[in-house]
């Protein structure tokens, strides 16, 4: 995969994080504790995205890059980096913390 392919993958991961922030976290009920990276719901979303990226990376390596078997270094590094970029799109630090009185 070239630089532009990784740039596109990063943009898709960032957009997915942004969409989750807008349509799931901000539209849902407000928690008693404000969202942060340690919030259980945010940790669960990050874990689900990491699992999804493990599958996507394995499929990319197998069918797009024609790796024989599983290239575990590619799969793990690609998934962790995509999850890191996803967390910036998720950006729980900017979610409204105002709770109703």
N, CA, C and O atoms as CSV, one atom per row, in Angstrom:
chain,resi,resn,atom,element,x,y,z
A,1,UNK,N,N,0.850,-1.169,0.000
A,1,UNK,CA,C,0.000,0.000,0.000
A,1,UNK,C,C,0.894,1.228,0.000
A,1,UNK,O,O,1.886,1.291,0.725
A,2,UNK,N,N,0.536,2.182,-0.806
A,2,UNK,CA,C,1.297,3.411,-0.899
A,2,UNK,C,C,0.814,4.452,0.095
A,2,UNK,O,O,-0.118,4.222,0.866
A,3,UNK,N,N,1.464,5.586,0.058
A,3,UNK,CA,C,1.150,6.674,0.986
A,3,UNK,C,C,-0.294,7.134,0.843
A,3,UNK,O,O,-0.972,7.361,1.845
A,4,UNK,N,N,-0.772,7.275,-0.388
A,4,UNK,CA,C,-2.141,7.759,-0.595
A,4,UNK,C,C,-3.178,6.764,-0.084
A,4,UNK,O,O,-4.240,7.163,0.395
A,5,UNK,N,N,-2.877,5.475,-0.184
A,5,UNK,CA,C,-3.797,4.467,0.348
A,5,UNK,C,C,-3.880,4.553,1.869
A,5,UNK,O,O,-4.965,4.450,2.440
A,6,UNK,N,N,-2.737,4.742,2.523
A,6,UNK,CA,C,-2.753,4.902,3.980
A,6,UNK,C,C,-3.425,6.201,4.382
A,6,UNK,O,O,-4.103,6.255,5.408
A,7,UNK,N,N,-3.249,7.244,3.590
A,7,UNK,CA,C,-3.911,8.517,3.862
A,7,UNK,C,C,-5.425,8.361,3.756
A,7,UNK,O,O,-6.163,8.899,4.583
A,8,UNK,N,N,-5.889,7.636,2.756
A,8,UNK,CA,C,-7.316,7.381,2.599
A,8,UNK,C,C,-7.851,6.530,3.750
A,8,UNK,O,O,-8.935,6.802,4.267
A,9,UNK,N,N,-7.110,5.517,4.151
A,9,UNK,CA,C,-7.526,4.677,5.273
A,9,UNK,C,C,-7.601,5.494,6.561
A,9,UNK,O,O,-8.523,5.317,7.358
A,10,UNK,N,N,-6.635,6.387,6.766
A,10,UNK,CA,C,-6.668,7.257,7.941
A,10,UNK,C,C,-7.840,8.219,7.899
A,10,UNK,O,O,-8.469,8.475,8.926
A,11,UNK,N,N,-8.143,8.754,6.725
A,11,UNK,CA,C,-9.285,9.660,6.597
A,11,UNK,C,C,-10.595,8.929,6.881
A,11,UNK,O,O,-11.493,9.487,7.511
A,12,UNK,N,N,-10.707,7.687,6.420
A,12,UNK,CA,C,-11.912,6.908,6.705
A,12,UNK,C,C,-12.033,6.588,8.192
A,12,UNK,O,O,-13.131,6.626,8.747
A,13,UNK,N,N,-10.911,6.271,8.841
A,13,UNK,CA,C,-10.941,5.995,10.279
A,13,UNK,C,C,-11.329,7.241,11.061
A,13,UNK,O,O,-12.121,7.166,12.000
A,14,UNK,N,N,-10.770,8.395,10.673
A,14,UNK,CA,C,-11.110,9.658,11.344
A,14,UNK,C,C,-12.594,9.981,11.146
A,14,UNK,O,O,-13.275,10.384,12.089
A,15,UNK,N,N,-13.095,9.803,9.914
A,15,UNK,CA,C,-14.507,10.082,9.629
A,15,UNK,C,C,-15.419,9.136,10.408
A,15,UNK,O,O,-16.489,9.546,10.858
A,16,UNK,N,N,-15.014,7.890,10.570
A,16,UNK,CA,C,-15.809,6.946,11.353
A,16,UNK,C,C,-15.866,7.377,12.816
A,16,UNK,O,O,-16.922,7.298,13.444
A,17,UNK,N,N,-14.740,7.831,13.364
A,17,UNK,CA,C,-14.724,8.332,14.739
A,17,UNK,C,C,-15.591,9.557,14.906
A,17,UNK,O,O,-16.305,9.696,15.899
A,18,UNK,N,N,-15.526,10.447,13.928
A,18,UNK,CA,C,-16.346,11.662,13.964
A,18,UNK,C,C,-17.827,11.294,13.920
A,18,UNK,O,O,-18.628,11.859,14.664
A,19,UNK,N,N,-18.196,10.343,13.044
A,19,UNK,CA,C,-19.594,9.929,12.926
A,19,UNK,C,C,-20.093,9.291,14.224
A,19,UNK,O,O,-21.222,9.539,14.647
A,20,UNK,N,N,-19.257,8.480,14.846
A,20,UNK,CA,C,-19.663,7.870,16.123
A,20,UNK,C,C,-19.858,8.952,17.179
A,20,UNK,O,O,-20.811,8.896,17.957
A,21,UNK,N,N,-18.963,9.933,17.211
A,21,UNK,CA,C,-19.100,11.021,18.186
A,21,UNK,C,C,-20.392,11.794,17.970
A,21,UNK,O,O,-21.119,12.066,18.925
A,22,UNK,N,N,-20.685,12.153,16.715
A,22,UNK,CA,C,-21.862,12.968,16.414
A,22,UNK,C,C,-23.157,12.187,16.591
A,22,UNK,O,O,-24.092,12.678,17.223
A,23,UNK,N,N,-23.223,10.969,16.036
A,23,UNK,CA,C,-24.491,10.248,15.970
A,23,UNK,C,C,-24.727,9.271,17.108
A,23,UNK,O,O,-25.855,8.812,17.283
A,24,UNK,N,N,-23.710,8.938,17.886
A,24,UNK,CA,C,-23.917,7.996,18.987
A,24,UNK,C,C,-23.726,8.680,20.333
A,24,UNK,O,O,-24.628,8.659,21.171
A,25,UNK,N,N,-22.563,9.287,20.550
A,25,UNK,CA,C,-22.276,9.839,21.877
A,25,UNK,C,C,-23.039,11.126,22.157
A,25,UNK,O,O,-23.561,11.301,23.257
A,26,UNK,N,N,-23.114,12.028,21.186
A,26,UNK,CA,C,-23.794,13.301,21.445
A,26,UNK,C,C,-25.302,13.185,21.359
A,26,UNK,O,O,-26.002,13.991,21.972
A,27,UNK,N,N,-25.834,12.218,20.625
A,27,UNK,CA,C,-27.288,12.056,20.495
A,27,UNK,C,C,-27.866,11.190,21.606
A,27,UNK,O,O,-29.068,11.236,21.867
A,28,UNK,N,N,-27.028,10.408,22.253
A,28,UNK,CA,C,-27.504,9.498,23.285
A,28,UNK,C,C,-27.761,10.224,24.598
A,28,UNK,O,O,-27.534,11.429,24.711
A,29,UNK,N,N,-28.234,9.480,25.581
A,29,UNK,CA,C,-28.467,10.090,26.896
A,29,UNK,C,C,-27.152,10.532,27.527
A,29,UNK,O,O,-26.116,9.895,27.332
A,30,UNK,N,N,-27.198,11.601,28.267
A,30,UNK,CA,C,-25.996,12.151,28.907
A,30,UNK,C,C,-25.618,11.279,30.111
A,30,UNK,O,O,-26.471,10.958,30.939
A,31,UNK,N,N,-24.353,10.903,30.206
A,31,UNK,CA,C,-23.936,10.100,31.363
A,31,UNK,C,C,-23.739,10.996,32.584
A,31,UNK,O,O,-23.577,12.210,32.465
A,32,UNK,N,N,-23.758,10.371,33.757
A,32,UNK,CA,C,-23.485,11.134,34.975
A,32,UNK,C,C,-22.055,11.632,34.980
A,32,UNK,O,O,-21.780,12.761,35.387
A,33,UNK,N,N,-21.143,10.783,34.525
A,33,UNK,CA,C,-19.735,11.142,34.413
A,33,UNK,C,C,-19.498,11.539,32.963
A,33,UNK,O,O,-19.934,10.827,32.058
A,34,UNK,N,N,-18.814,12.664,32.714
A,34,UNK,CA,C,-18.547,13.109,31.354
A,34,UNK,C,C,-17.694,12.106,30.596
A,34,UNK,O,O,-16.941,11.338,31.195
A,35,UNK,N,N,-17.818,12.120,29.266
A,35,UNK,CA,C,-17.036,11.208,28.448
A,35,UNK,C,C,-15.565,11.587,28.464
A,35,UNK,O,O,-15.210,12.761,28.353
A,36,UNK,N,N,-14.726,10.592,28.603
A,36,UNK,CA,C,-13.282,10.752,28.486
A,36,UNK,C,C,-12.764,9.450,27.884
A,36,UNK,O,O,-13.539,8.520,27.660
A,37,UNK,N,N,-11.476,9.378,27.623
A,37,UNK,CA,C,-10.951,8.141,27.044
A,37,UNK,C,C,-11.027,6.967,28.005
A,37,UNK,O,O,-10.902,5.817,27.583
A,38,UNK,N,N,-11.232,7.238,29.305
A,38,UNK,CA,C,-11.366,6.158,30.276
A,38,UNK,C,C,-12.823,5.756,30.502
A,38,UNK,O,O,-13.086,4.800,31.231
A,39,UNK,N,N,-13.765,6.462,29.897
A,39,UNK,CA,C,-15.176,6.142,30.074
A,39,UNK,C,C,-15.444,4.756,29.477
A,39,UNK,O,O,-14.965,4.456,28.384
A,40,UNK,N,N,-16.199,3.911,30.179
A,40,UNK,CA,C,-16.411,2.530,29.701
A,40,UNK,C,C,-17.029,2.449,28.307
A,40,UNK,O,O,-16.676,1.558,27.534
A,41,UNK,N,N,-17.932,3.350,27.973
A,41,UNK,CA,C,-18.558,3.319,26.652
A,41,UNK,C,C,-17.538,3.655,25.558
A,41,UNK,O,O,-17.550,3.035,24.495
A,42,UNK,N,N,-16.665,4.622,25.809
A,42,UNK,CA,C,-15.642,5.001,24.839
A,42,UNK,C,C,-14.625,3.875,24.684
A,42,UNK,O,O,-14.190,3.587,23.569
A,43,UNK,N,N,-14.245,3.241,25.775
A,43,UNK,CA,C,-13.311,2.110,25.711
A,43,UNK,C,C,-13.930,0.962,24.916
A,43,UNK,O,O,-13.242,0.305,24.135
A,44,UNK,N,N,-15.218,0.721,25.111
A,44,UNK,CA,C,-15.907,-0.333,24.369
A,44,UNK,C,C,-15.937,-0.015,22.873
A,44,UNK,O,O,-15.707,-0.903,22.053
A,45,UNK,N,N,-16.215,1.228,22.510
A,45,UNK,CA,C,-16.236,1.623,21.104
A,45,UNK,C,C,-14.851,1.473,20.485
A,45,UNK,O,O,-14.725,0.989,19.361
A,46,UNK,N,N,-13.810,1.885,21.209
A,46,UNK,CA,C,-12.441,1.739,20.696
A,46,UNK,C,C,-12.070,0.261,20.521
A,46,UNK,O,O,-11.415,-0.102,19.544
A,47,UNK,N,N,-12.482,-0.574,21.450
A,47,UNK,CA,C,-12.212,-2.008,21.341
A,47,UNK,C,C,-12.930,-2.635,20.154
A,47,UNK,O,O,-12.360,-3.468,19.449
A,48,UNK,N,N,-14.178,-2.239,19.932
A,48,UNK,CA,C,-14.918,-2.749,18.776
A,48,UNK,C,C,-14.270,-2.307,17.468
A,48,UNK,O,O,-14.185,-3.089,16.521
A,49,UNK,N,N,-13.811,-1.056,17.412
A,49,UNK,CA,C,-13.162,-0.575,16.197
A,49,UNK,C,C,-11.841,-1.301,15.965
A,49,UNK,O,O,-11.504,-1.623,14.825
A,50,UNK,N,N,-11.091,-1.563,17.035
A,50,UNK,CA,C,-9.837,-2.307,16.899
A,50,UNK,C,C,-10.102,-3.708,16.345
A,50,UNK,O,O,-9.378,-4.172,15.464
A,51,UNK,N,N,-11.130,-4.378,16.852
A,51,UNK,CA,C,-11.491,-5.695,16.335
A,51,UNK,C,C,-11.898,-5.646,14.876
A,51,UNK,O,O,-11.518,-6.511,14.088
A,52,UNK,N,N,-12.673,-4.630,14.518
A,52,UNK,CA,C,-13.073,-4.459,13.124
A,52,UNK,C,C,-11.859,-4.220,12.231
A,52,UNK,O,O,-11.772,-4.773,11.135
A,53,UNK,N,N,-10.926,-3.397,12.699
A,53,UNK,CA,C,-9.733,-3.108,11.899
A,53,UNK,C,C,-8.816,-4.320,11.792
A,53,UNK,O,O,-8.121,-4.462,10.786
A,54,UNK,N,N,-8.788,-5.191,12.785
A,54,UNK,CA,C,-8.016,-6.426,12.670
A,54,UNK,C,C,-8.537,-7.275,11.509
A,54,UNK,O,O,-7.757,-7.842,10.744
A,55,UNK,N,N,-9.859,-7.354,11.389
A,55,UNK,CA,C,-10.458,-8.123,10.299
A,55,UNK,C,C,-10.195,-7.437,8.955
A,55,UNK,O,O,-9.804,-8.088,7.986
A,56,UNK,N,N,-10.412,-6.120,8.903
A,56,UNK,CA,C,-10.193,-5.378,7.653
A,56,UNK,C,C,-8.736,-5.462,7.225
A,56,UNK,O,O,-8.451,-5.649,6.042
A,57,UNK,N,N,-7.812,-5.326,8.164
A,57,UNK,CA,C,-6.382,-5.395,7.832
A,57,UNK,C,C,-5.988,-6.779,7.337
A,57,UNK,O,O,-5.176,-6.908,6.422
A,58,UNK,N,N,-6.562,-7.809,7.941
A,58,UNK,CA,C,-6.277,-9.169,7.475
A,58,UNK,C,C,-6.790,-9.367,6.056
A,58,UNK,O,O,-6.115,-9.984,5.233
A,59,UNK,N,N,-7.982,-8.849,5.763
A,59,UNK,CA,C,-8.530,-8.964,4.415
A,59,UNK,C,C,-7.728,-8.141,3.414
A,59,UNK,O,O,-7.507,-8.585,2.288
A,60,UNK,N,N,-7.293,-6.957,3.808
A,60,UNK,CA,C,-6.454,-6.141,2.930
A,60,UNK,C,C,-5.147,-6.852,2.608
A,60,UNK,O,O,-4.727,-6.899,1.451
A,61,UNK,N,N,-4.514,-7.398,3.622
A,61,UNK,CA,C,-3.257,-8.097,3.407
A,61,UNK,C,C,-3.420,-9.324,2.532
A,61,UNK,O,O,-2.563,-9.618,1.698
A,62,UNK,N,N,-4.501,-10.030,2.716
A,62,UNK,CA,C,-4.705,-11.286,1.973
A,62,UNK,C,C,-5.113,-11.035,0.522
A,62,UNK,O,O,-4.544,-11.631,-0.393
A,63,UNK,N,N,-6.095,-10.154,0.306
A,63,UNK,CA,C,-6.673,-10.026,-1.029
A,63,UNK,C,C,-6.156,-8.830,-1.826
A,63,UNK,O,O,-6.103,-8.901,-3.054
A,64,UNK,N,N,-5.777,-7.748,-1.176
A,64,UNK,CA,C,-5.284,-6.577,-1.901
A,64,UNK,C,C,-3.778,-6.638,-2.076
A,64,UNK,O,O,-3.260,-6.366,-3.159
A,65,UNK,N,N,-3.074,-6.997,-1.003
A,65,UNK,CA,C,-1.614,-7.020,-1.055
A,65,UNK,C,C,-1.046,-8.393,-1.399
A,65,UNK,O,O,0.167,-8.540,-1.547
A,66,UNK,N,N,-1.905,-9.394,-1.526
A,66,UNK,CA,C,-1.509,-10.763,-1.894
A,66,UNK,C,C,-0.461,-11.359,-0.965
A,66,UNK,O,O,0.474,-12.013,-1.428
A,67,UNK,N,N,-0.605,-11.141,0.356
A,67,UNK,CA,C,0.285,-11.795,1.309
A,67,UNK,C,C,-0.121,-13.258,1.417
A,67,UNK,O,O,-1.308,-13.584,1.430
A,68,UNK,N,N,0.863,-14.124,1.493
A,68,UNK,CA,C,0.584,-15.538,1.689
A,68,UNK,C,C,0.396,-15.772,3.186
A,68,UNK,O,O,1.309,-15.513,3.970
A,69,UNK,N,N,-0.752,-16.249,3.583
A,69,UNK,CA,C,-1.040,-16.412,5.005
A,69,UNK,C,C,-1.336,-15.069,5.631
A,69,UNK,O,O,-1.752,-14.125,4.959
A,70,UNK,N,N,-1.114,-15.001,6.936
A,70,UNK,CA,C,-1.371,-13.755,7.663
A,70,UNK,C,C,-0.056,-13.064,7.962
A,70,UNK,O,O,0.849,-13.664,8.541
A,71,UNK,N,N,0.052,-11.814,7.574
A,71,UNK,CA,C,1.213,-10.991,7.908
A,71,UNK,C,C,0.866,-10.253,9.196
A,71,UNK,O,O,0.317,-9.152,9.167
A,72,UNK,N,N,1.199,-10.883,10.335
A,72,UNK,CA,C,0.749,-10.375,11.630
A,72,UNK,C,C,1.295,-8.991,11.939
A,72,UNK,O,O,0.597,-8.184,12.551
A,73,UNK,N,N,2.516,-8.697,11.535
A,73,UNK,CA,C,3.075,-7.364,11.786
A,73,UNK,C,C,2.247,-6.305,11.074
A,73,UNK,O,O,1.922,-5.280,11.672
A,74,UNK,N,N,1.902,-6.527,9.819
A,74,UNK,CA,C,1.072,-5.583,9.065
A,74,UNK,C,C,-0.301,-5.442,9.703
A,74,UNK,O,O,-0.796,-4.328,9.872
A,75,UNK,N,N,-0.915,-6.559,10.056
A,75,UNK,CA,C,-2.271,-6.548,10.594
A,75,UNK,C,C,-2.322,-5.774,11.913
A,75,UNK,O,O,-3.194,-4.926,12.102
A,76,UNK,N,N,-1.399,-6.062,12.815
A,76,UNK,CA,C,-1.430,-5.434,14.134
A,76,UNK,C,C,-1.087,-3.950,14.057
A,76,UNK,O,O,-1.789,-3.125,14.641
A,77,UNK,N,N,-0.015,-3.600,13.343
A,77,UNK,CA,C,0.384,-2.187,13.266
A,77,UNK,C,C,-0.677,-1.369,12.541
A,77,UNK,O,O,-1.015,-0.269,12.980
A,78,UNK,N,N,-1.199,-1.884,11.452
A,78,UNK,CA,C,-2.223,-1.165,10.700
A,78,UNK,C,C,-3.472,-0.944,11.558
A,78,UNK,O,O,-4.064,0.135,11.518
A,79,UNK,N,N,-3.869,-1.938,12.320
A,79,UNK,CA,C,-5.064,-1.839,13.155
A,79,UNK,C,C,-4.876,-0.864,14.307
A,79,UNK,O,O,-5.772,-0.076,14.612
A,80,UNK,N,N,-3.715,-0.915,14.946
A,80,UNK,CA,C,-3.466,-0.014,16.084
A,80,UNK,C,C,-3.388,1.440,15.614
A,80,UNK,O,O,-3.928,2.332,16.269
A,81,UNK,N,N,-2.728,1.678,14.498
A,81,UNK,CA,C,-2.630,3.054,13.979
A,81,UNK,C,C,-4.006,3.563,13.560
A,81,UNK,O,O,-4.340,4.715,13.838
A,82,UNK,N,N,-4.805,2.737,12.902
A,82,UNK,CA,C,-6.148,3.153,12.506
A,82,UNK,C,C,-7.020,3.440,13.729
A,82,UNK,O,O,-7.823,4.374,13.706
A,83,UNK,N,N,-6.875,2.659,14.784
A,83,UNK,CA,C,-7.637,2.902,16.012
A,83,UNK,C,C,-7.185,4.195,16.678
A,83,UNK,O,O,-8.006,4.923,17.235
A,84,UNK,N,N,-5.892,4.488,16.628
A,84,UNK,CA,C,-5.374,5.741,17.175
A,84,UNK,C,C,-5.964,6.932,16.420
A,84,UNK,O,O,-6.375,7.912,17.042
A,85,UNK,N,N,-6.012,6.862,15.099
A,85,UNK,CA,C,-6.602,7.938,14.294
A,85,UNK,C,C,-8.098,8.024,14.567
A,85,UNK,O,O,-8.646,9.124,14.634
A,86,UNK,N,N,-8.769,6.887,14.726
A,86,UNK,CA,C,-10.197,6.845,15.060
A,86,UNK,C,C,-10.462,7.574,16.372
A,86,UNK,O,O,-11.478,8.255,16.509
A,87,UNK,N,N,-9.553,7.434,17.339
A,87,UNK,CA,C,-9.752,8.087,18.636
A,87,UNK,C,C,-9.697,9.609,18.512
A,87,UNK,O,O,-10.350,10.311,19.284
A,88,UNK,N,N,-8.928,10.130,17.554
A,88,UNK,CA,C,-8.926,11.575,17.332
A,88,UNK,C,C,-10.254,12.035,16.754
A,88,UNK,O,O,-10.744,13.103,17.118
A,89,UNK,N,N,-10.841,11.257,15.868
A,89,UNK,CA,C,-12.153,11.592,15.336
A,89,UNK,C,C,-13.217,11.472,16.400
A,89,UNK,O,O,-14.167,12.255,16.427
A,90,UNK,N,N,-13.064,10.496,17.276
A,90,UNK,CA,C,-14.004,10.309,18.380
A,90,UNK,C,C,-13.947,11.492,19.324
A,90,UNK,O,O,-14.982,11.981,19.777
A,91,UNK,N,N,-12.760,11.947,19.617
A,91,UNK,CA,C,-12.489,13.179,20.361
A,91,UNK,C,C,-13.442,13.428,21.526
A,91,UNK,O,O,-14.178,14.415,21.507
A,92,UNK,N,N,-13.449,12.572,22.526
A,92,UNK,CA,C,-14.402,12.763,23.619
A,92,UNK,C,C,-14.140,14.019,24.438
A,92,UNK,O,O,-14.998,14.410,25.229
A,93,UNK,N,N,-12.994,14.661,24.282
A,93,UNK,CA,C,-12.719,15.881,25.035
A,93,UNK,C,C,-13.594,17.036,24.584
A,93,UNK,O,O,-13.760,18.007,25.323
A,94,UNK,N,N,-14.152,16.952,23.392
A,94,UNK,CA,C,-14.960,18.046,22.876
A,94,UNK,C,C,-16.456,17.779,22.981
A,94,UNK,O,O,-17.259,18.593,22.524
A,95,UNK,N,N,-16.842,16.660,23.570
A,95,UNK,CA,C,-18.259,16.339,23.728
A,95,UNK,C,C,-18.811,17.193,24.858
A,95,UNK,O,O,-18.150,17.417,25.872
A,96,UNK,N,N,-20.032,17.661,24.662
A,96,UNK,CA,C,-20.667,18.519,25.671
A,96,UNK,C,C,-20.768,17.796,27.010
A,96,UNK,O,O,-21.191,16.642,27.079
A,97,UNK,N,N,-20.380,18.484,28.055
A,97,UNK,CA,C,-20.435,17.906,29.397
A,97,UNK,C,C,-21.561,18.501,30.238
A,97,UNK,O,O,-21.701,18.160,31.412
A,98,UNK,N,N,-22.363,19.384,29.651
A,98,UNK,CA,C,-23.410,20.025,30.431
A,98,UNK,C,C,-24.497,19.016,30.759
A,98,UNK,O,O,-25.059,18.383,29.865
A,99,UNK,N,N,-24.785,18.871,32.022
A,99,UNK,CA,C,-25.814,17.965,32.470
A,99,UNK,C,C,-27.023,18.770,32.910
A,99,UNK,O,O,-26.877,19.877,33.429
A,100,UNK,N,N,-28.213,18.226,32.708
A,100,UNK,CA,C,-29.394,18.959,33.157
A,100,UNK,C,C,-29.404,19.058,34.683
A,100,UNK,O,O,-29.000,18.131,35.385
A,101,UNK,N,N,-29.859,20.169,35.160
A,101,UNK,CA,C,-29.920,20.368,36.622
A,101,UNK,C,C,-31.070,19.657,37.253
A,101,UNK,O,O,-31.250,19.730,38.468
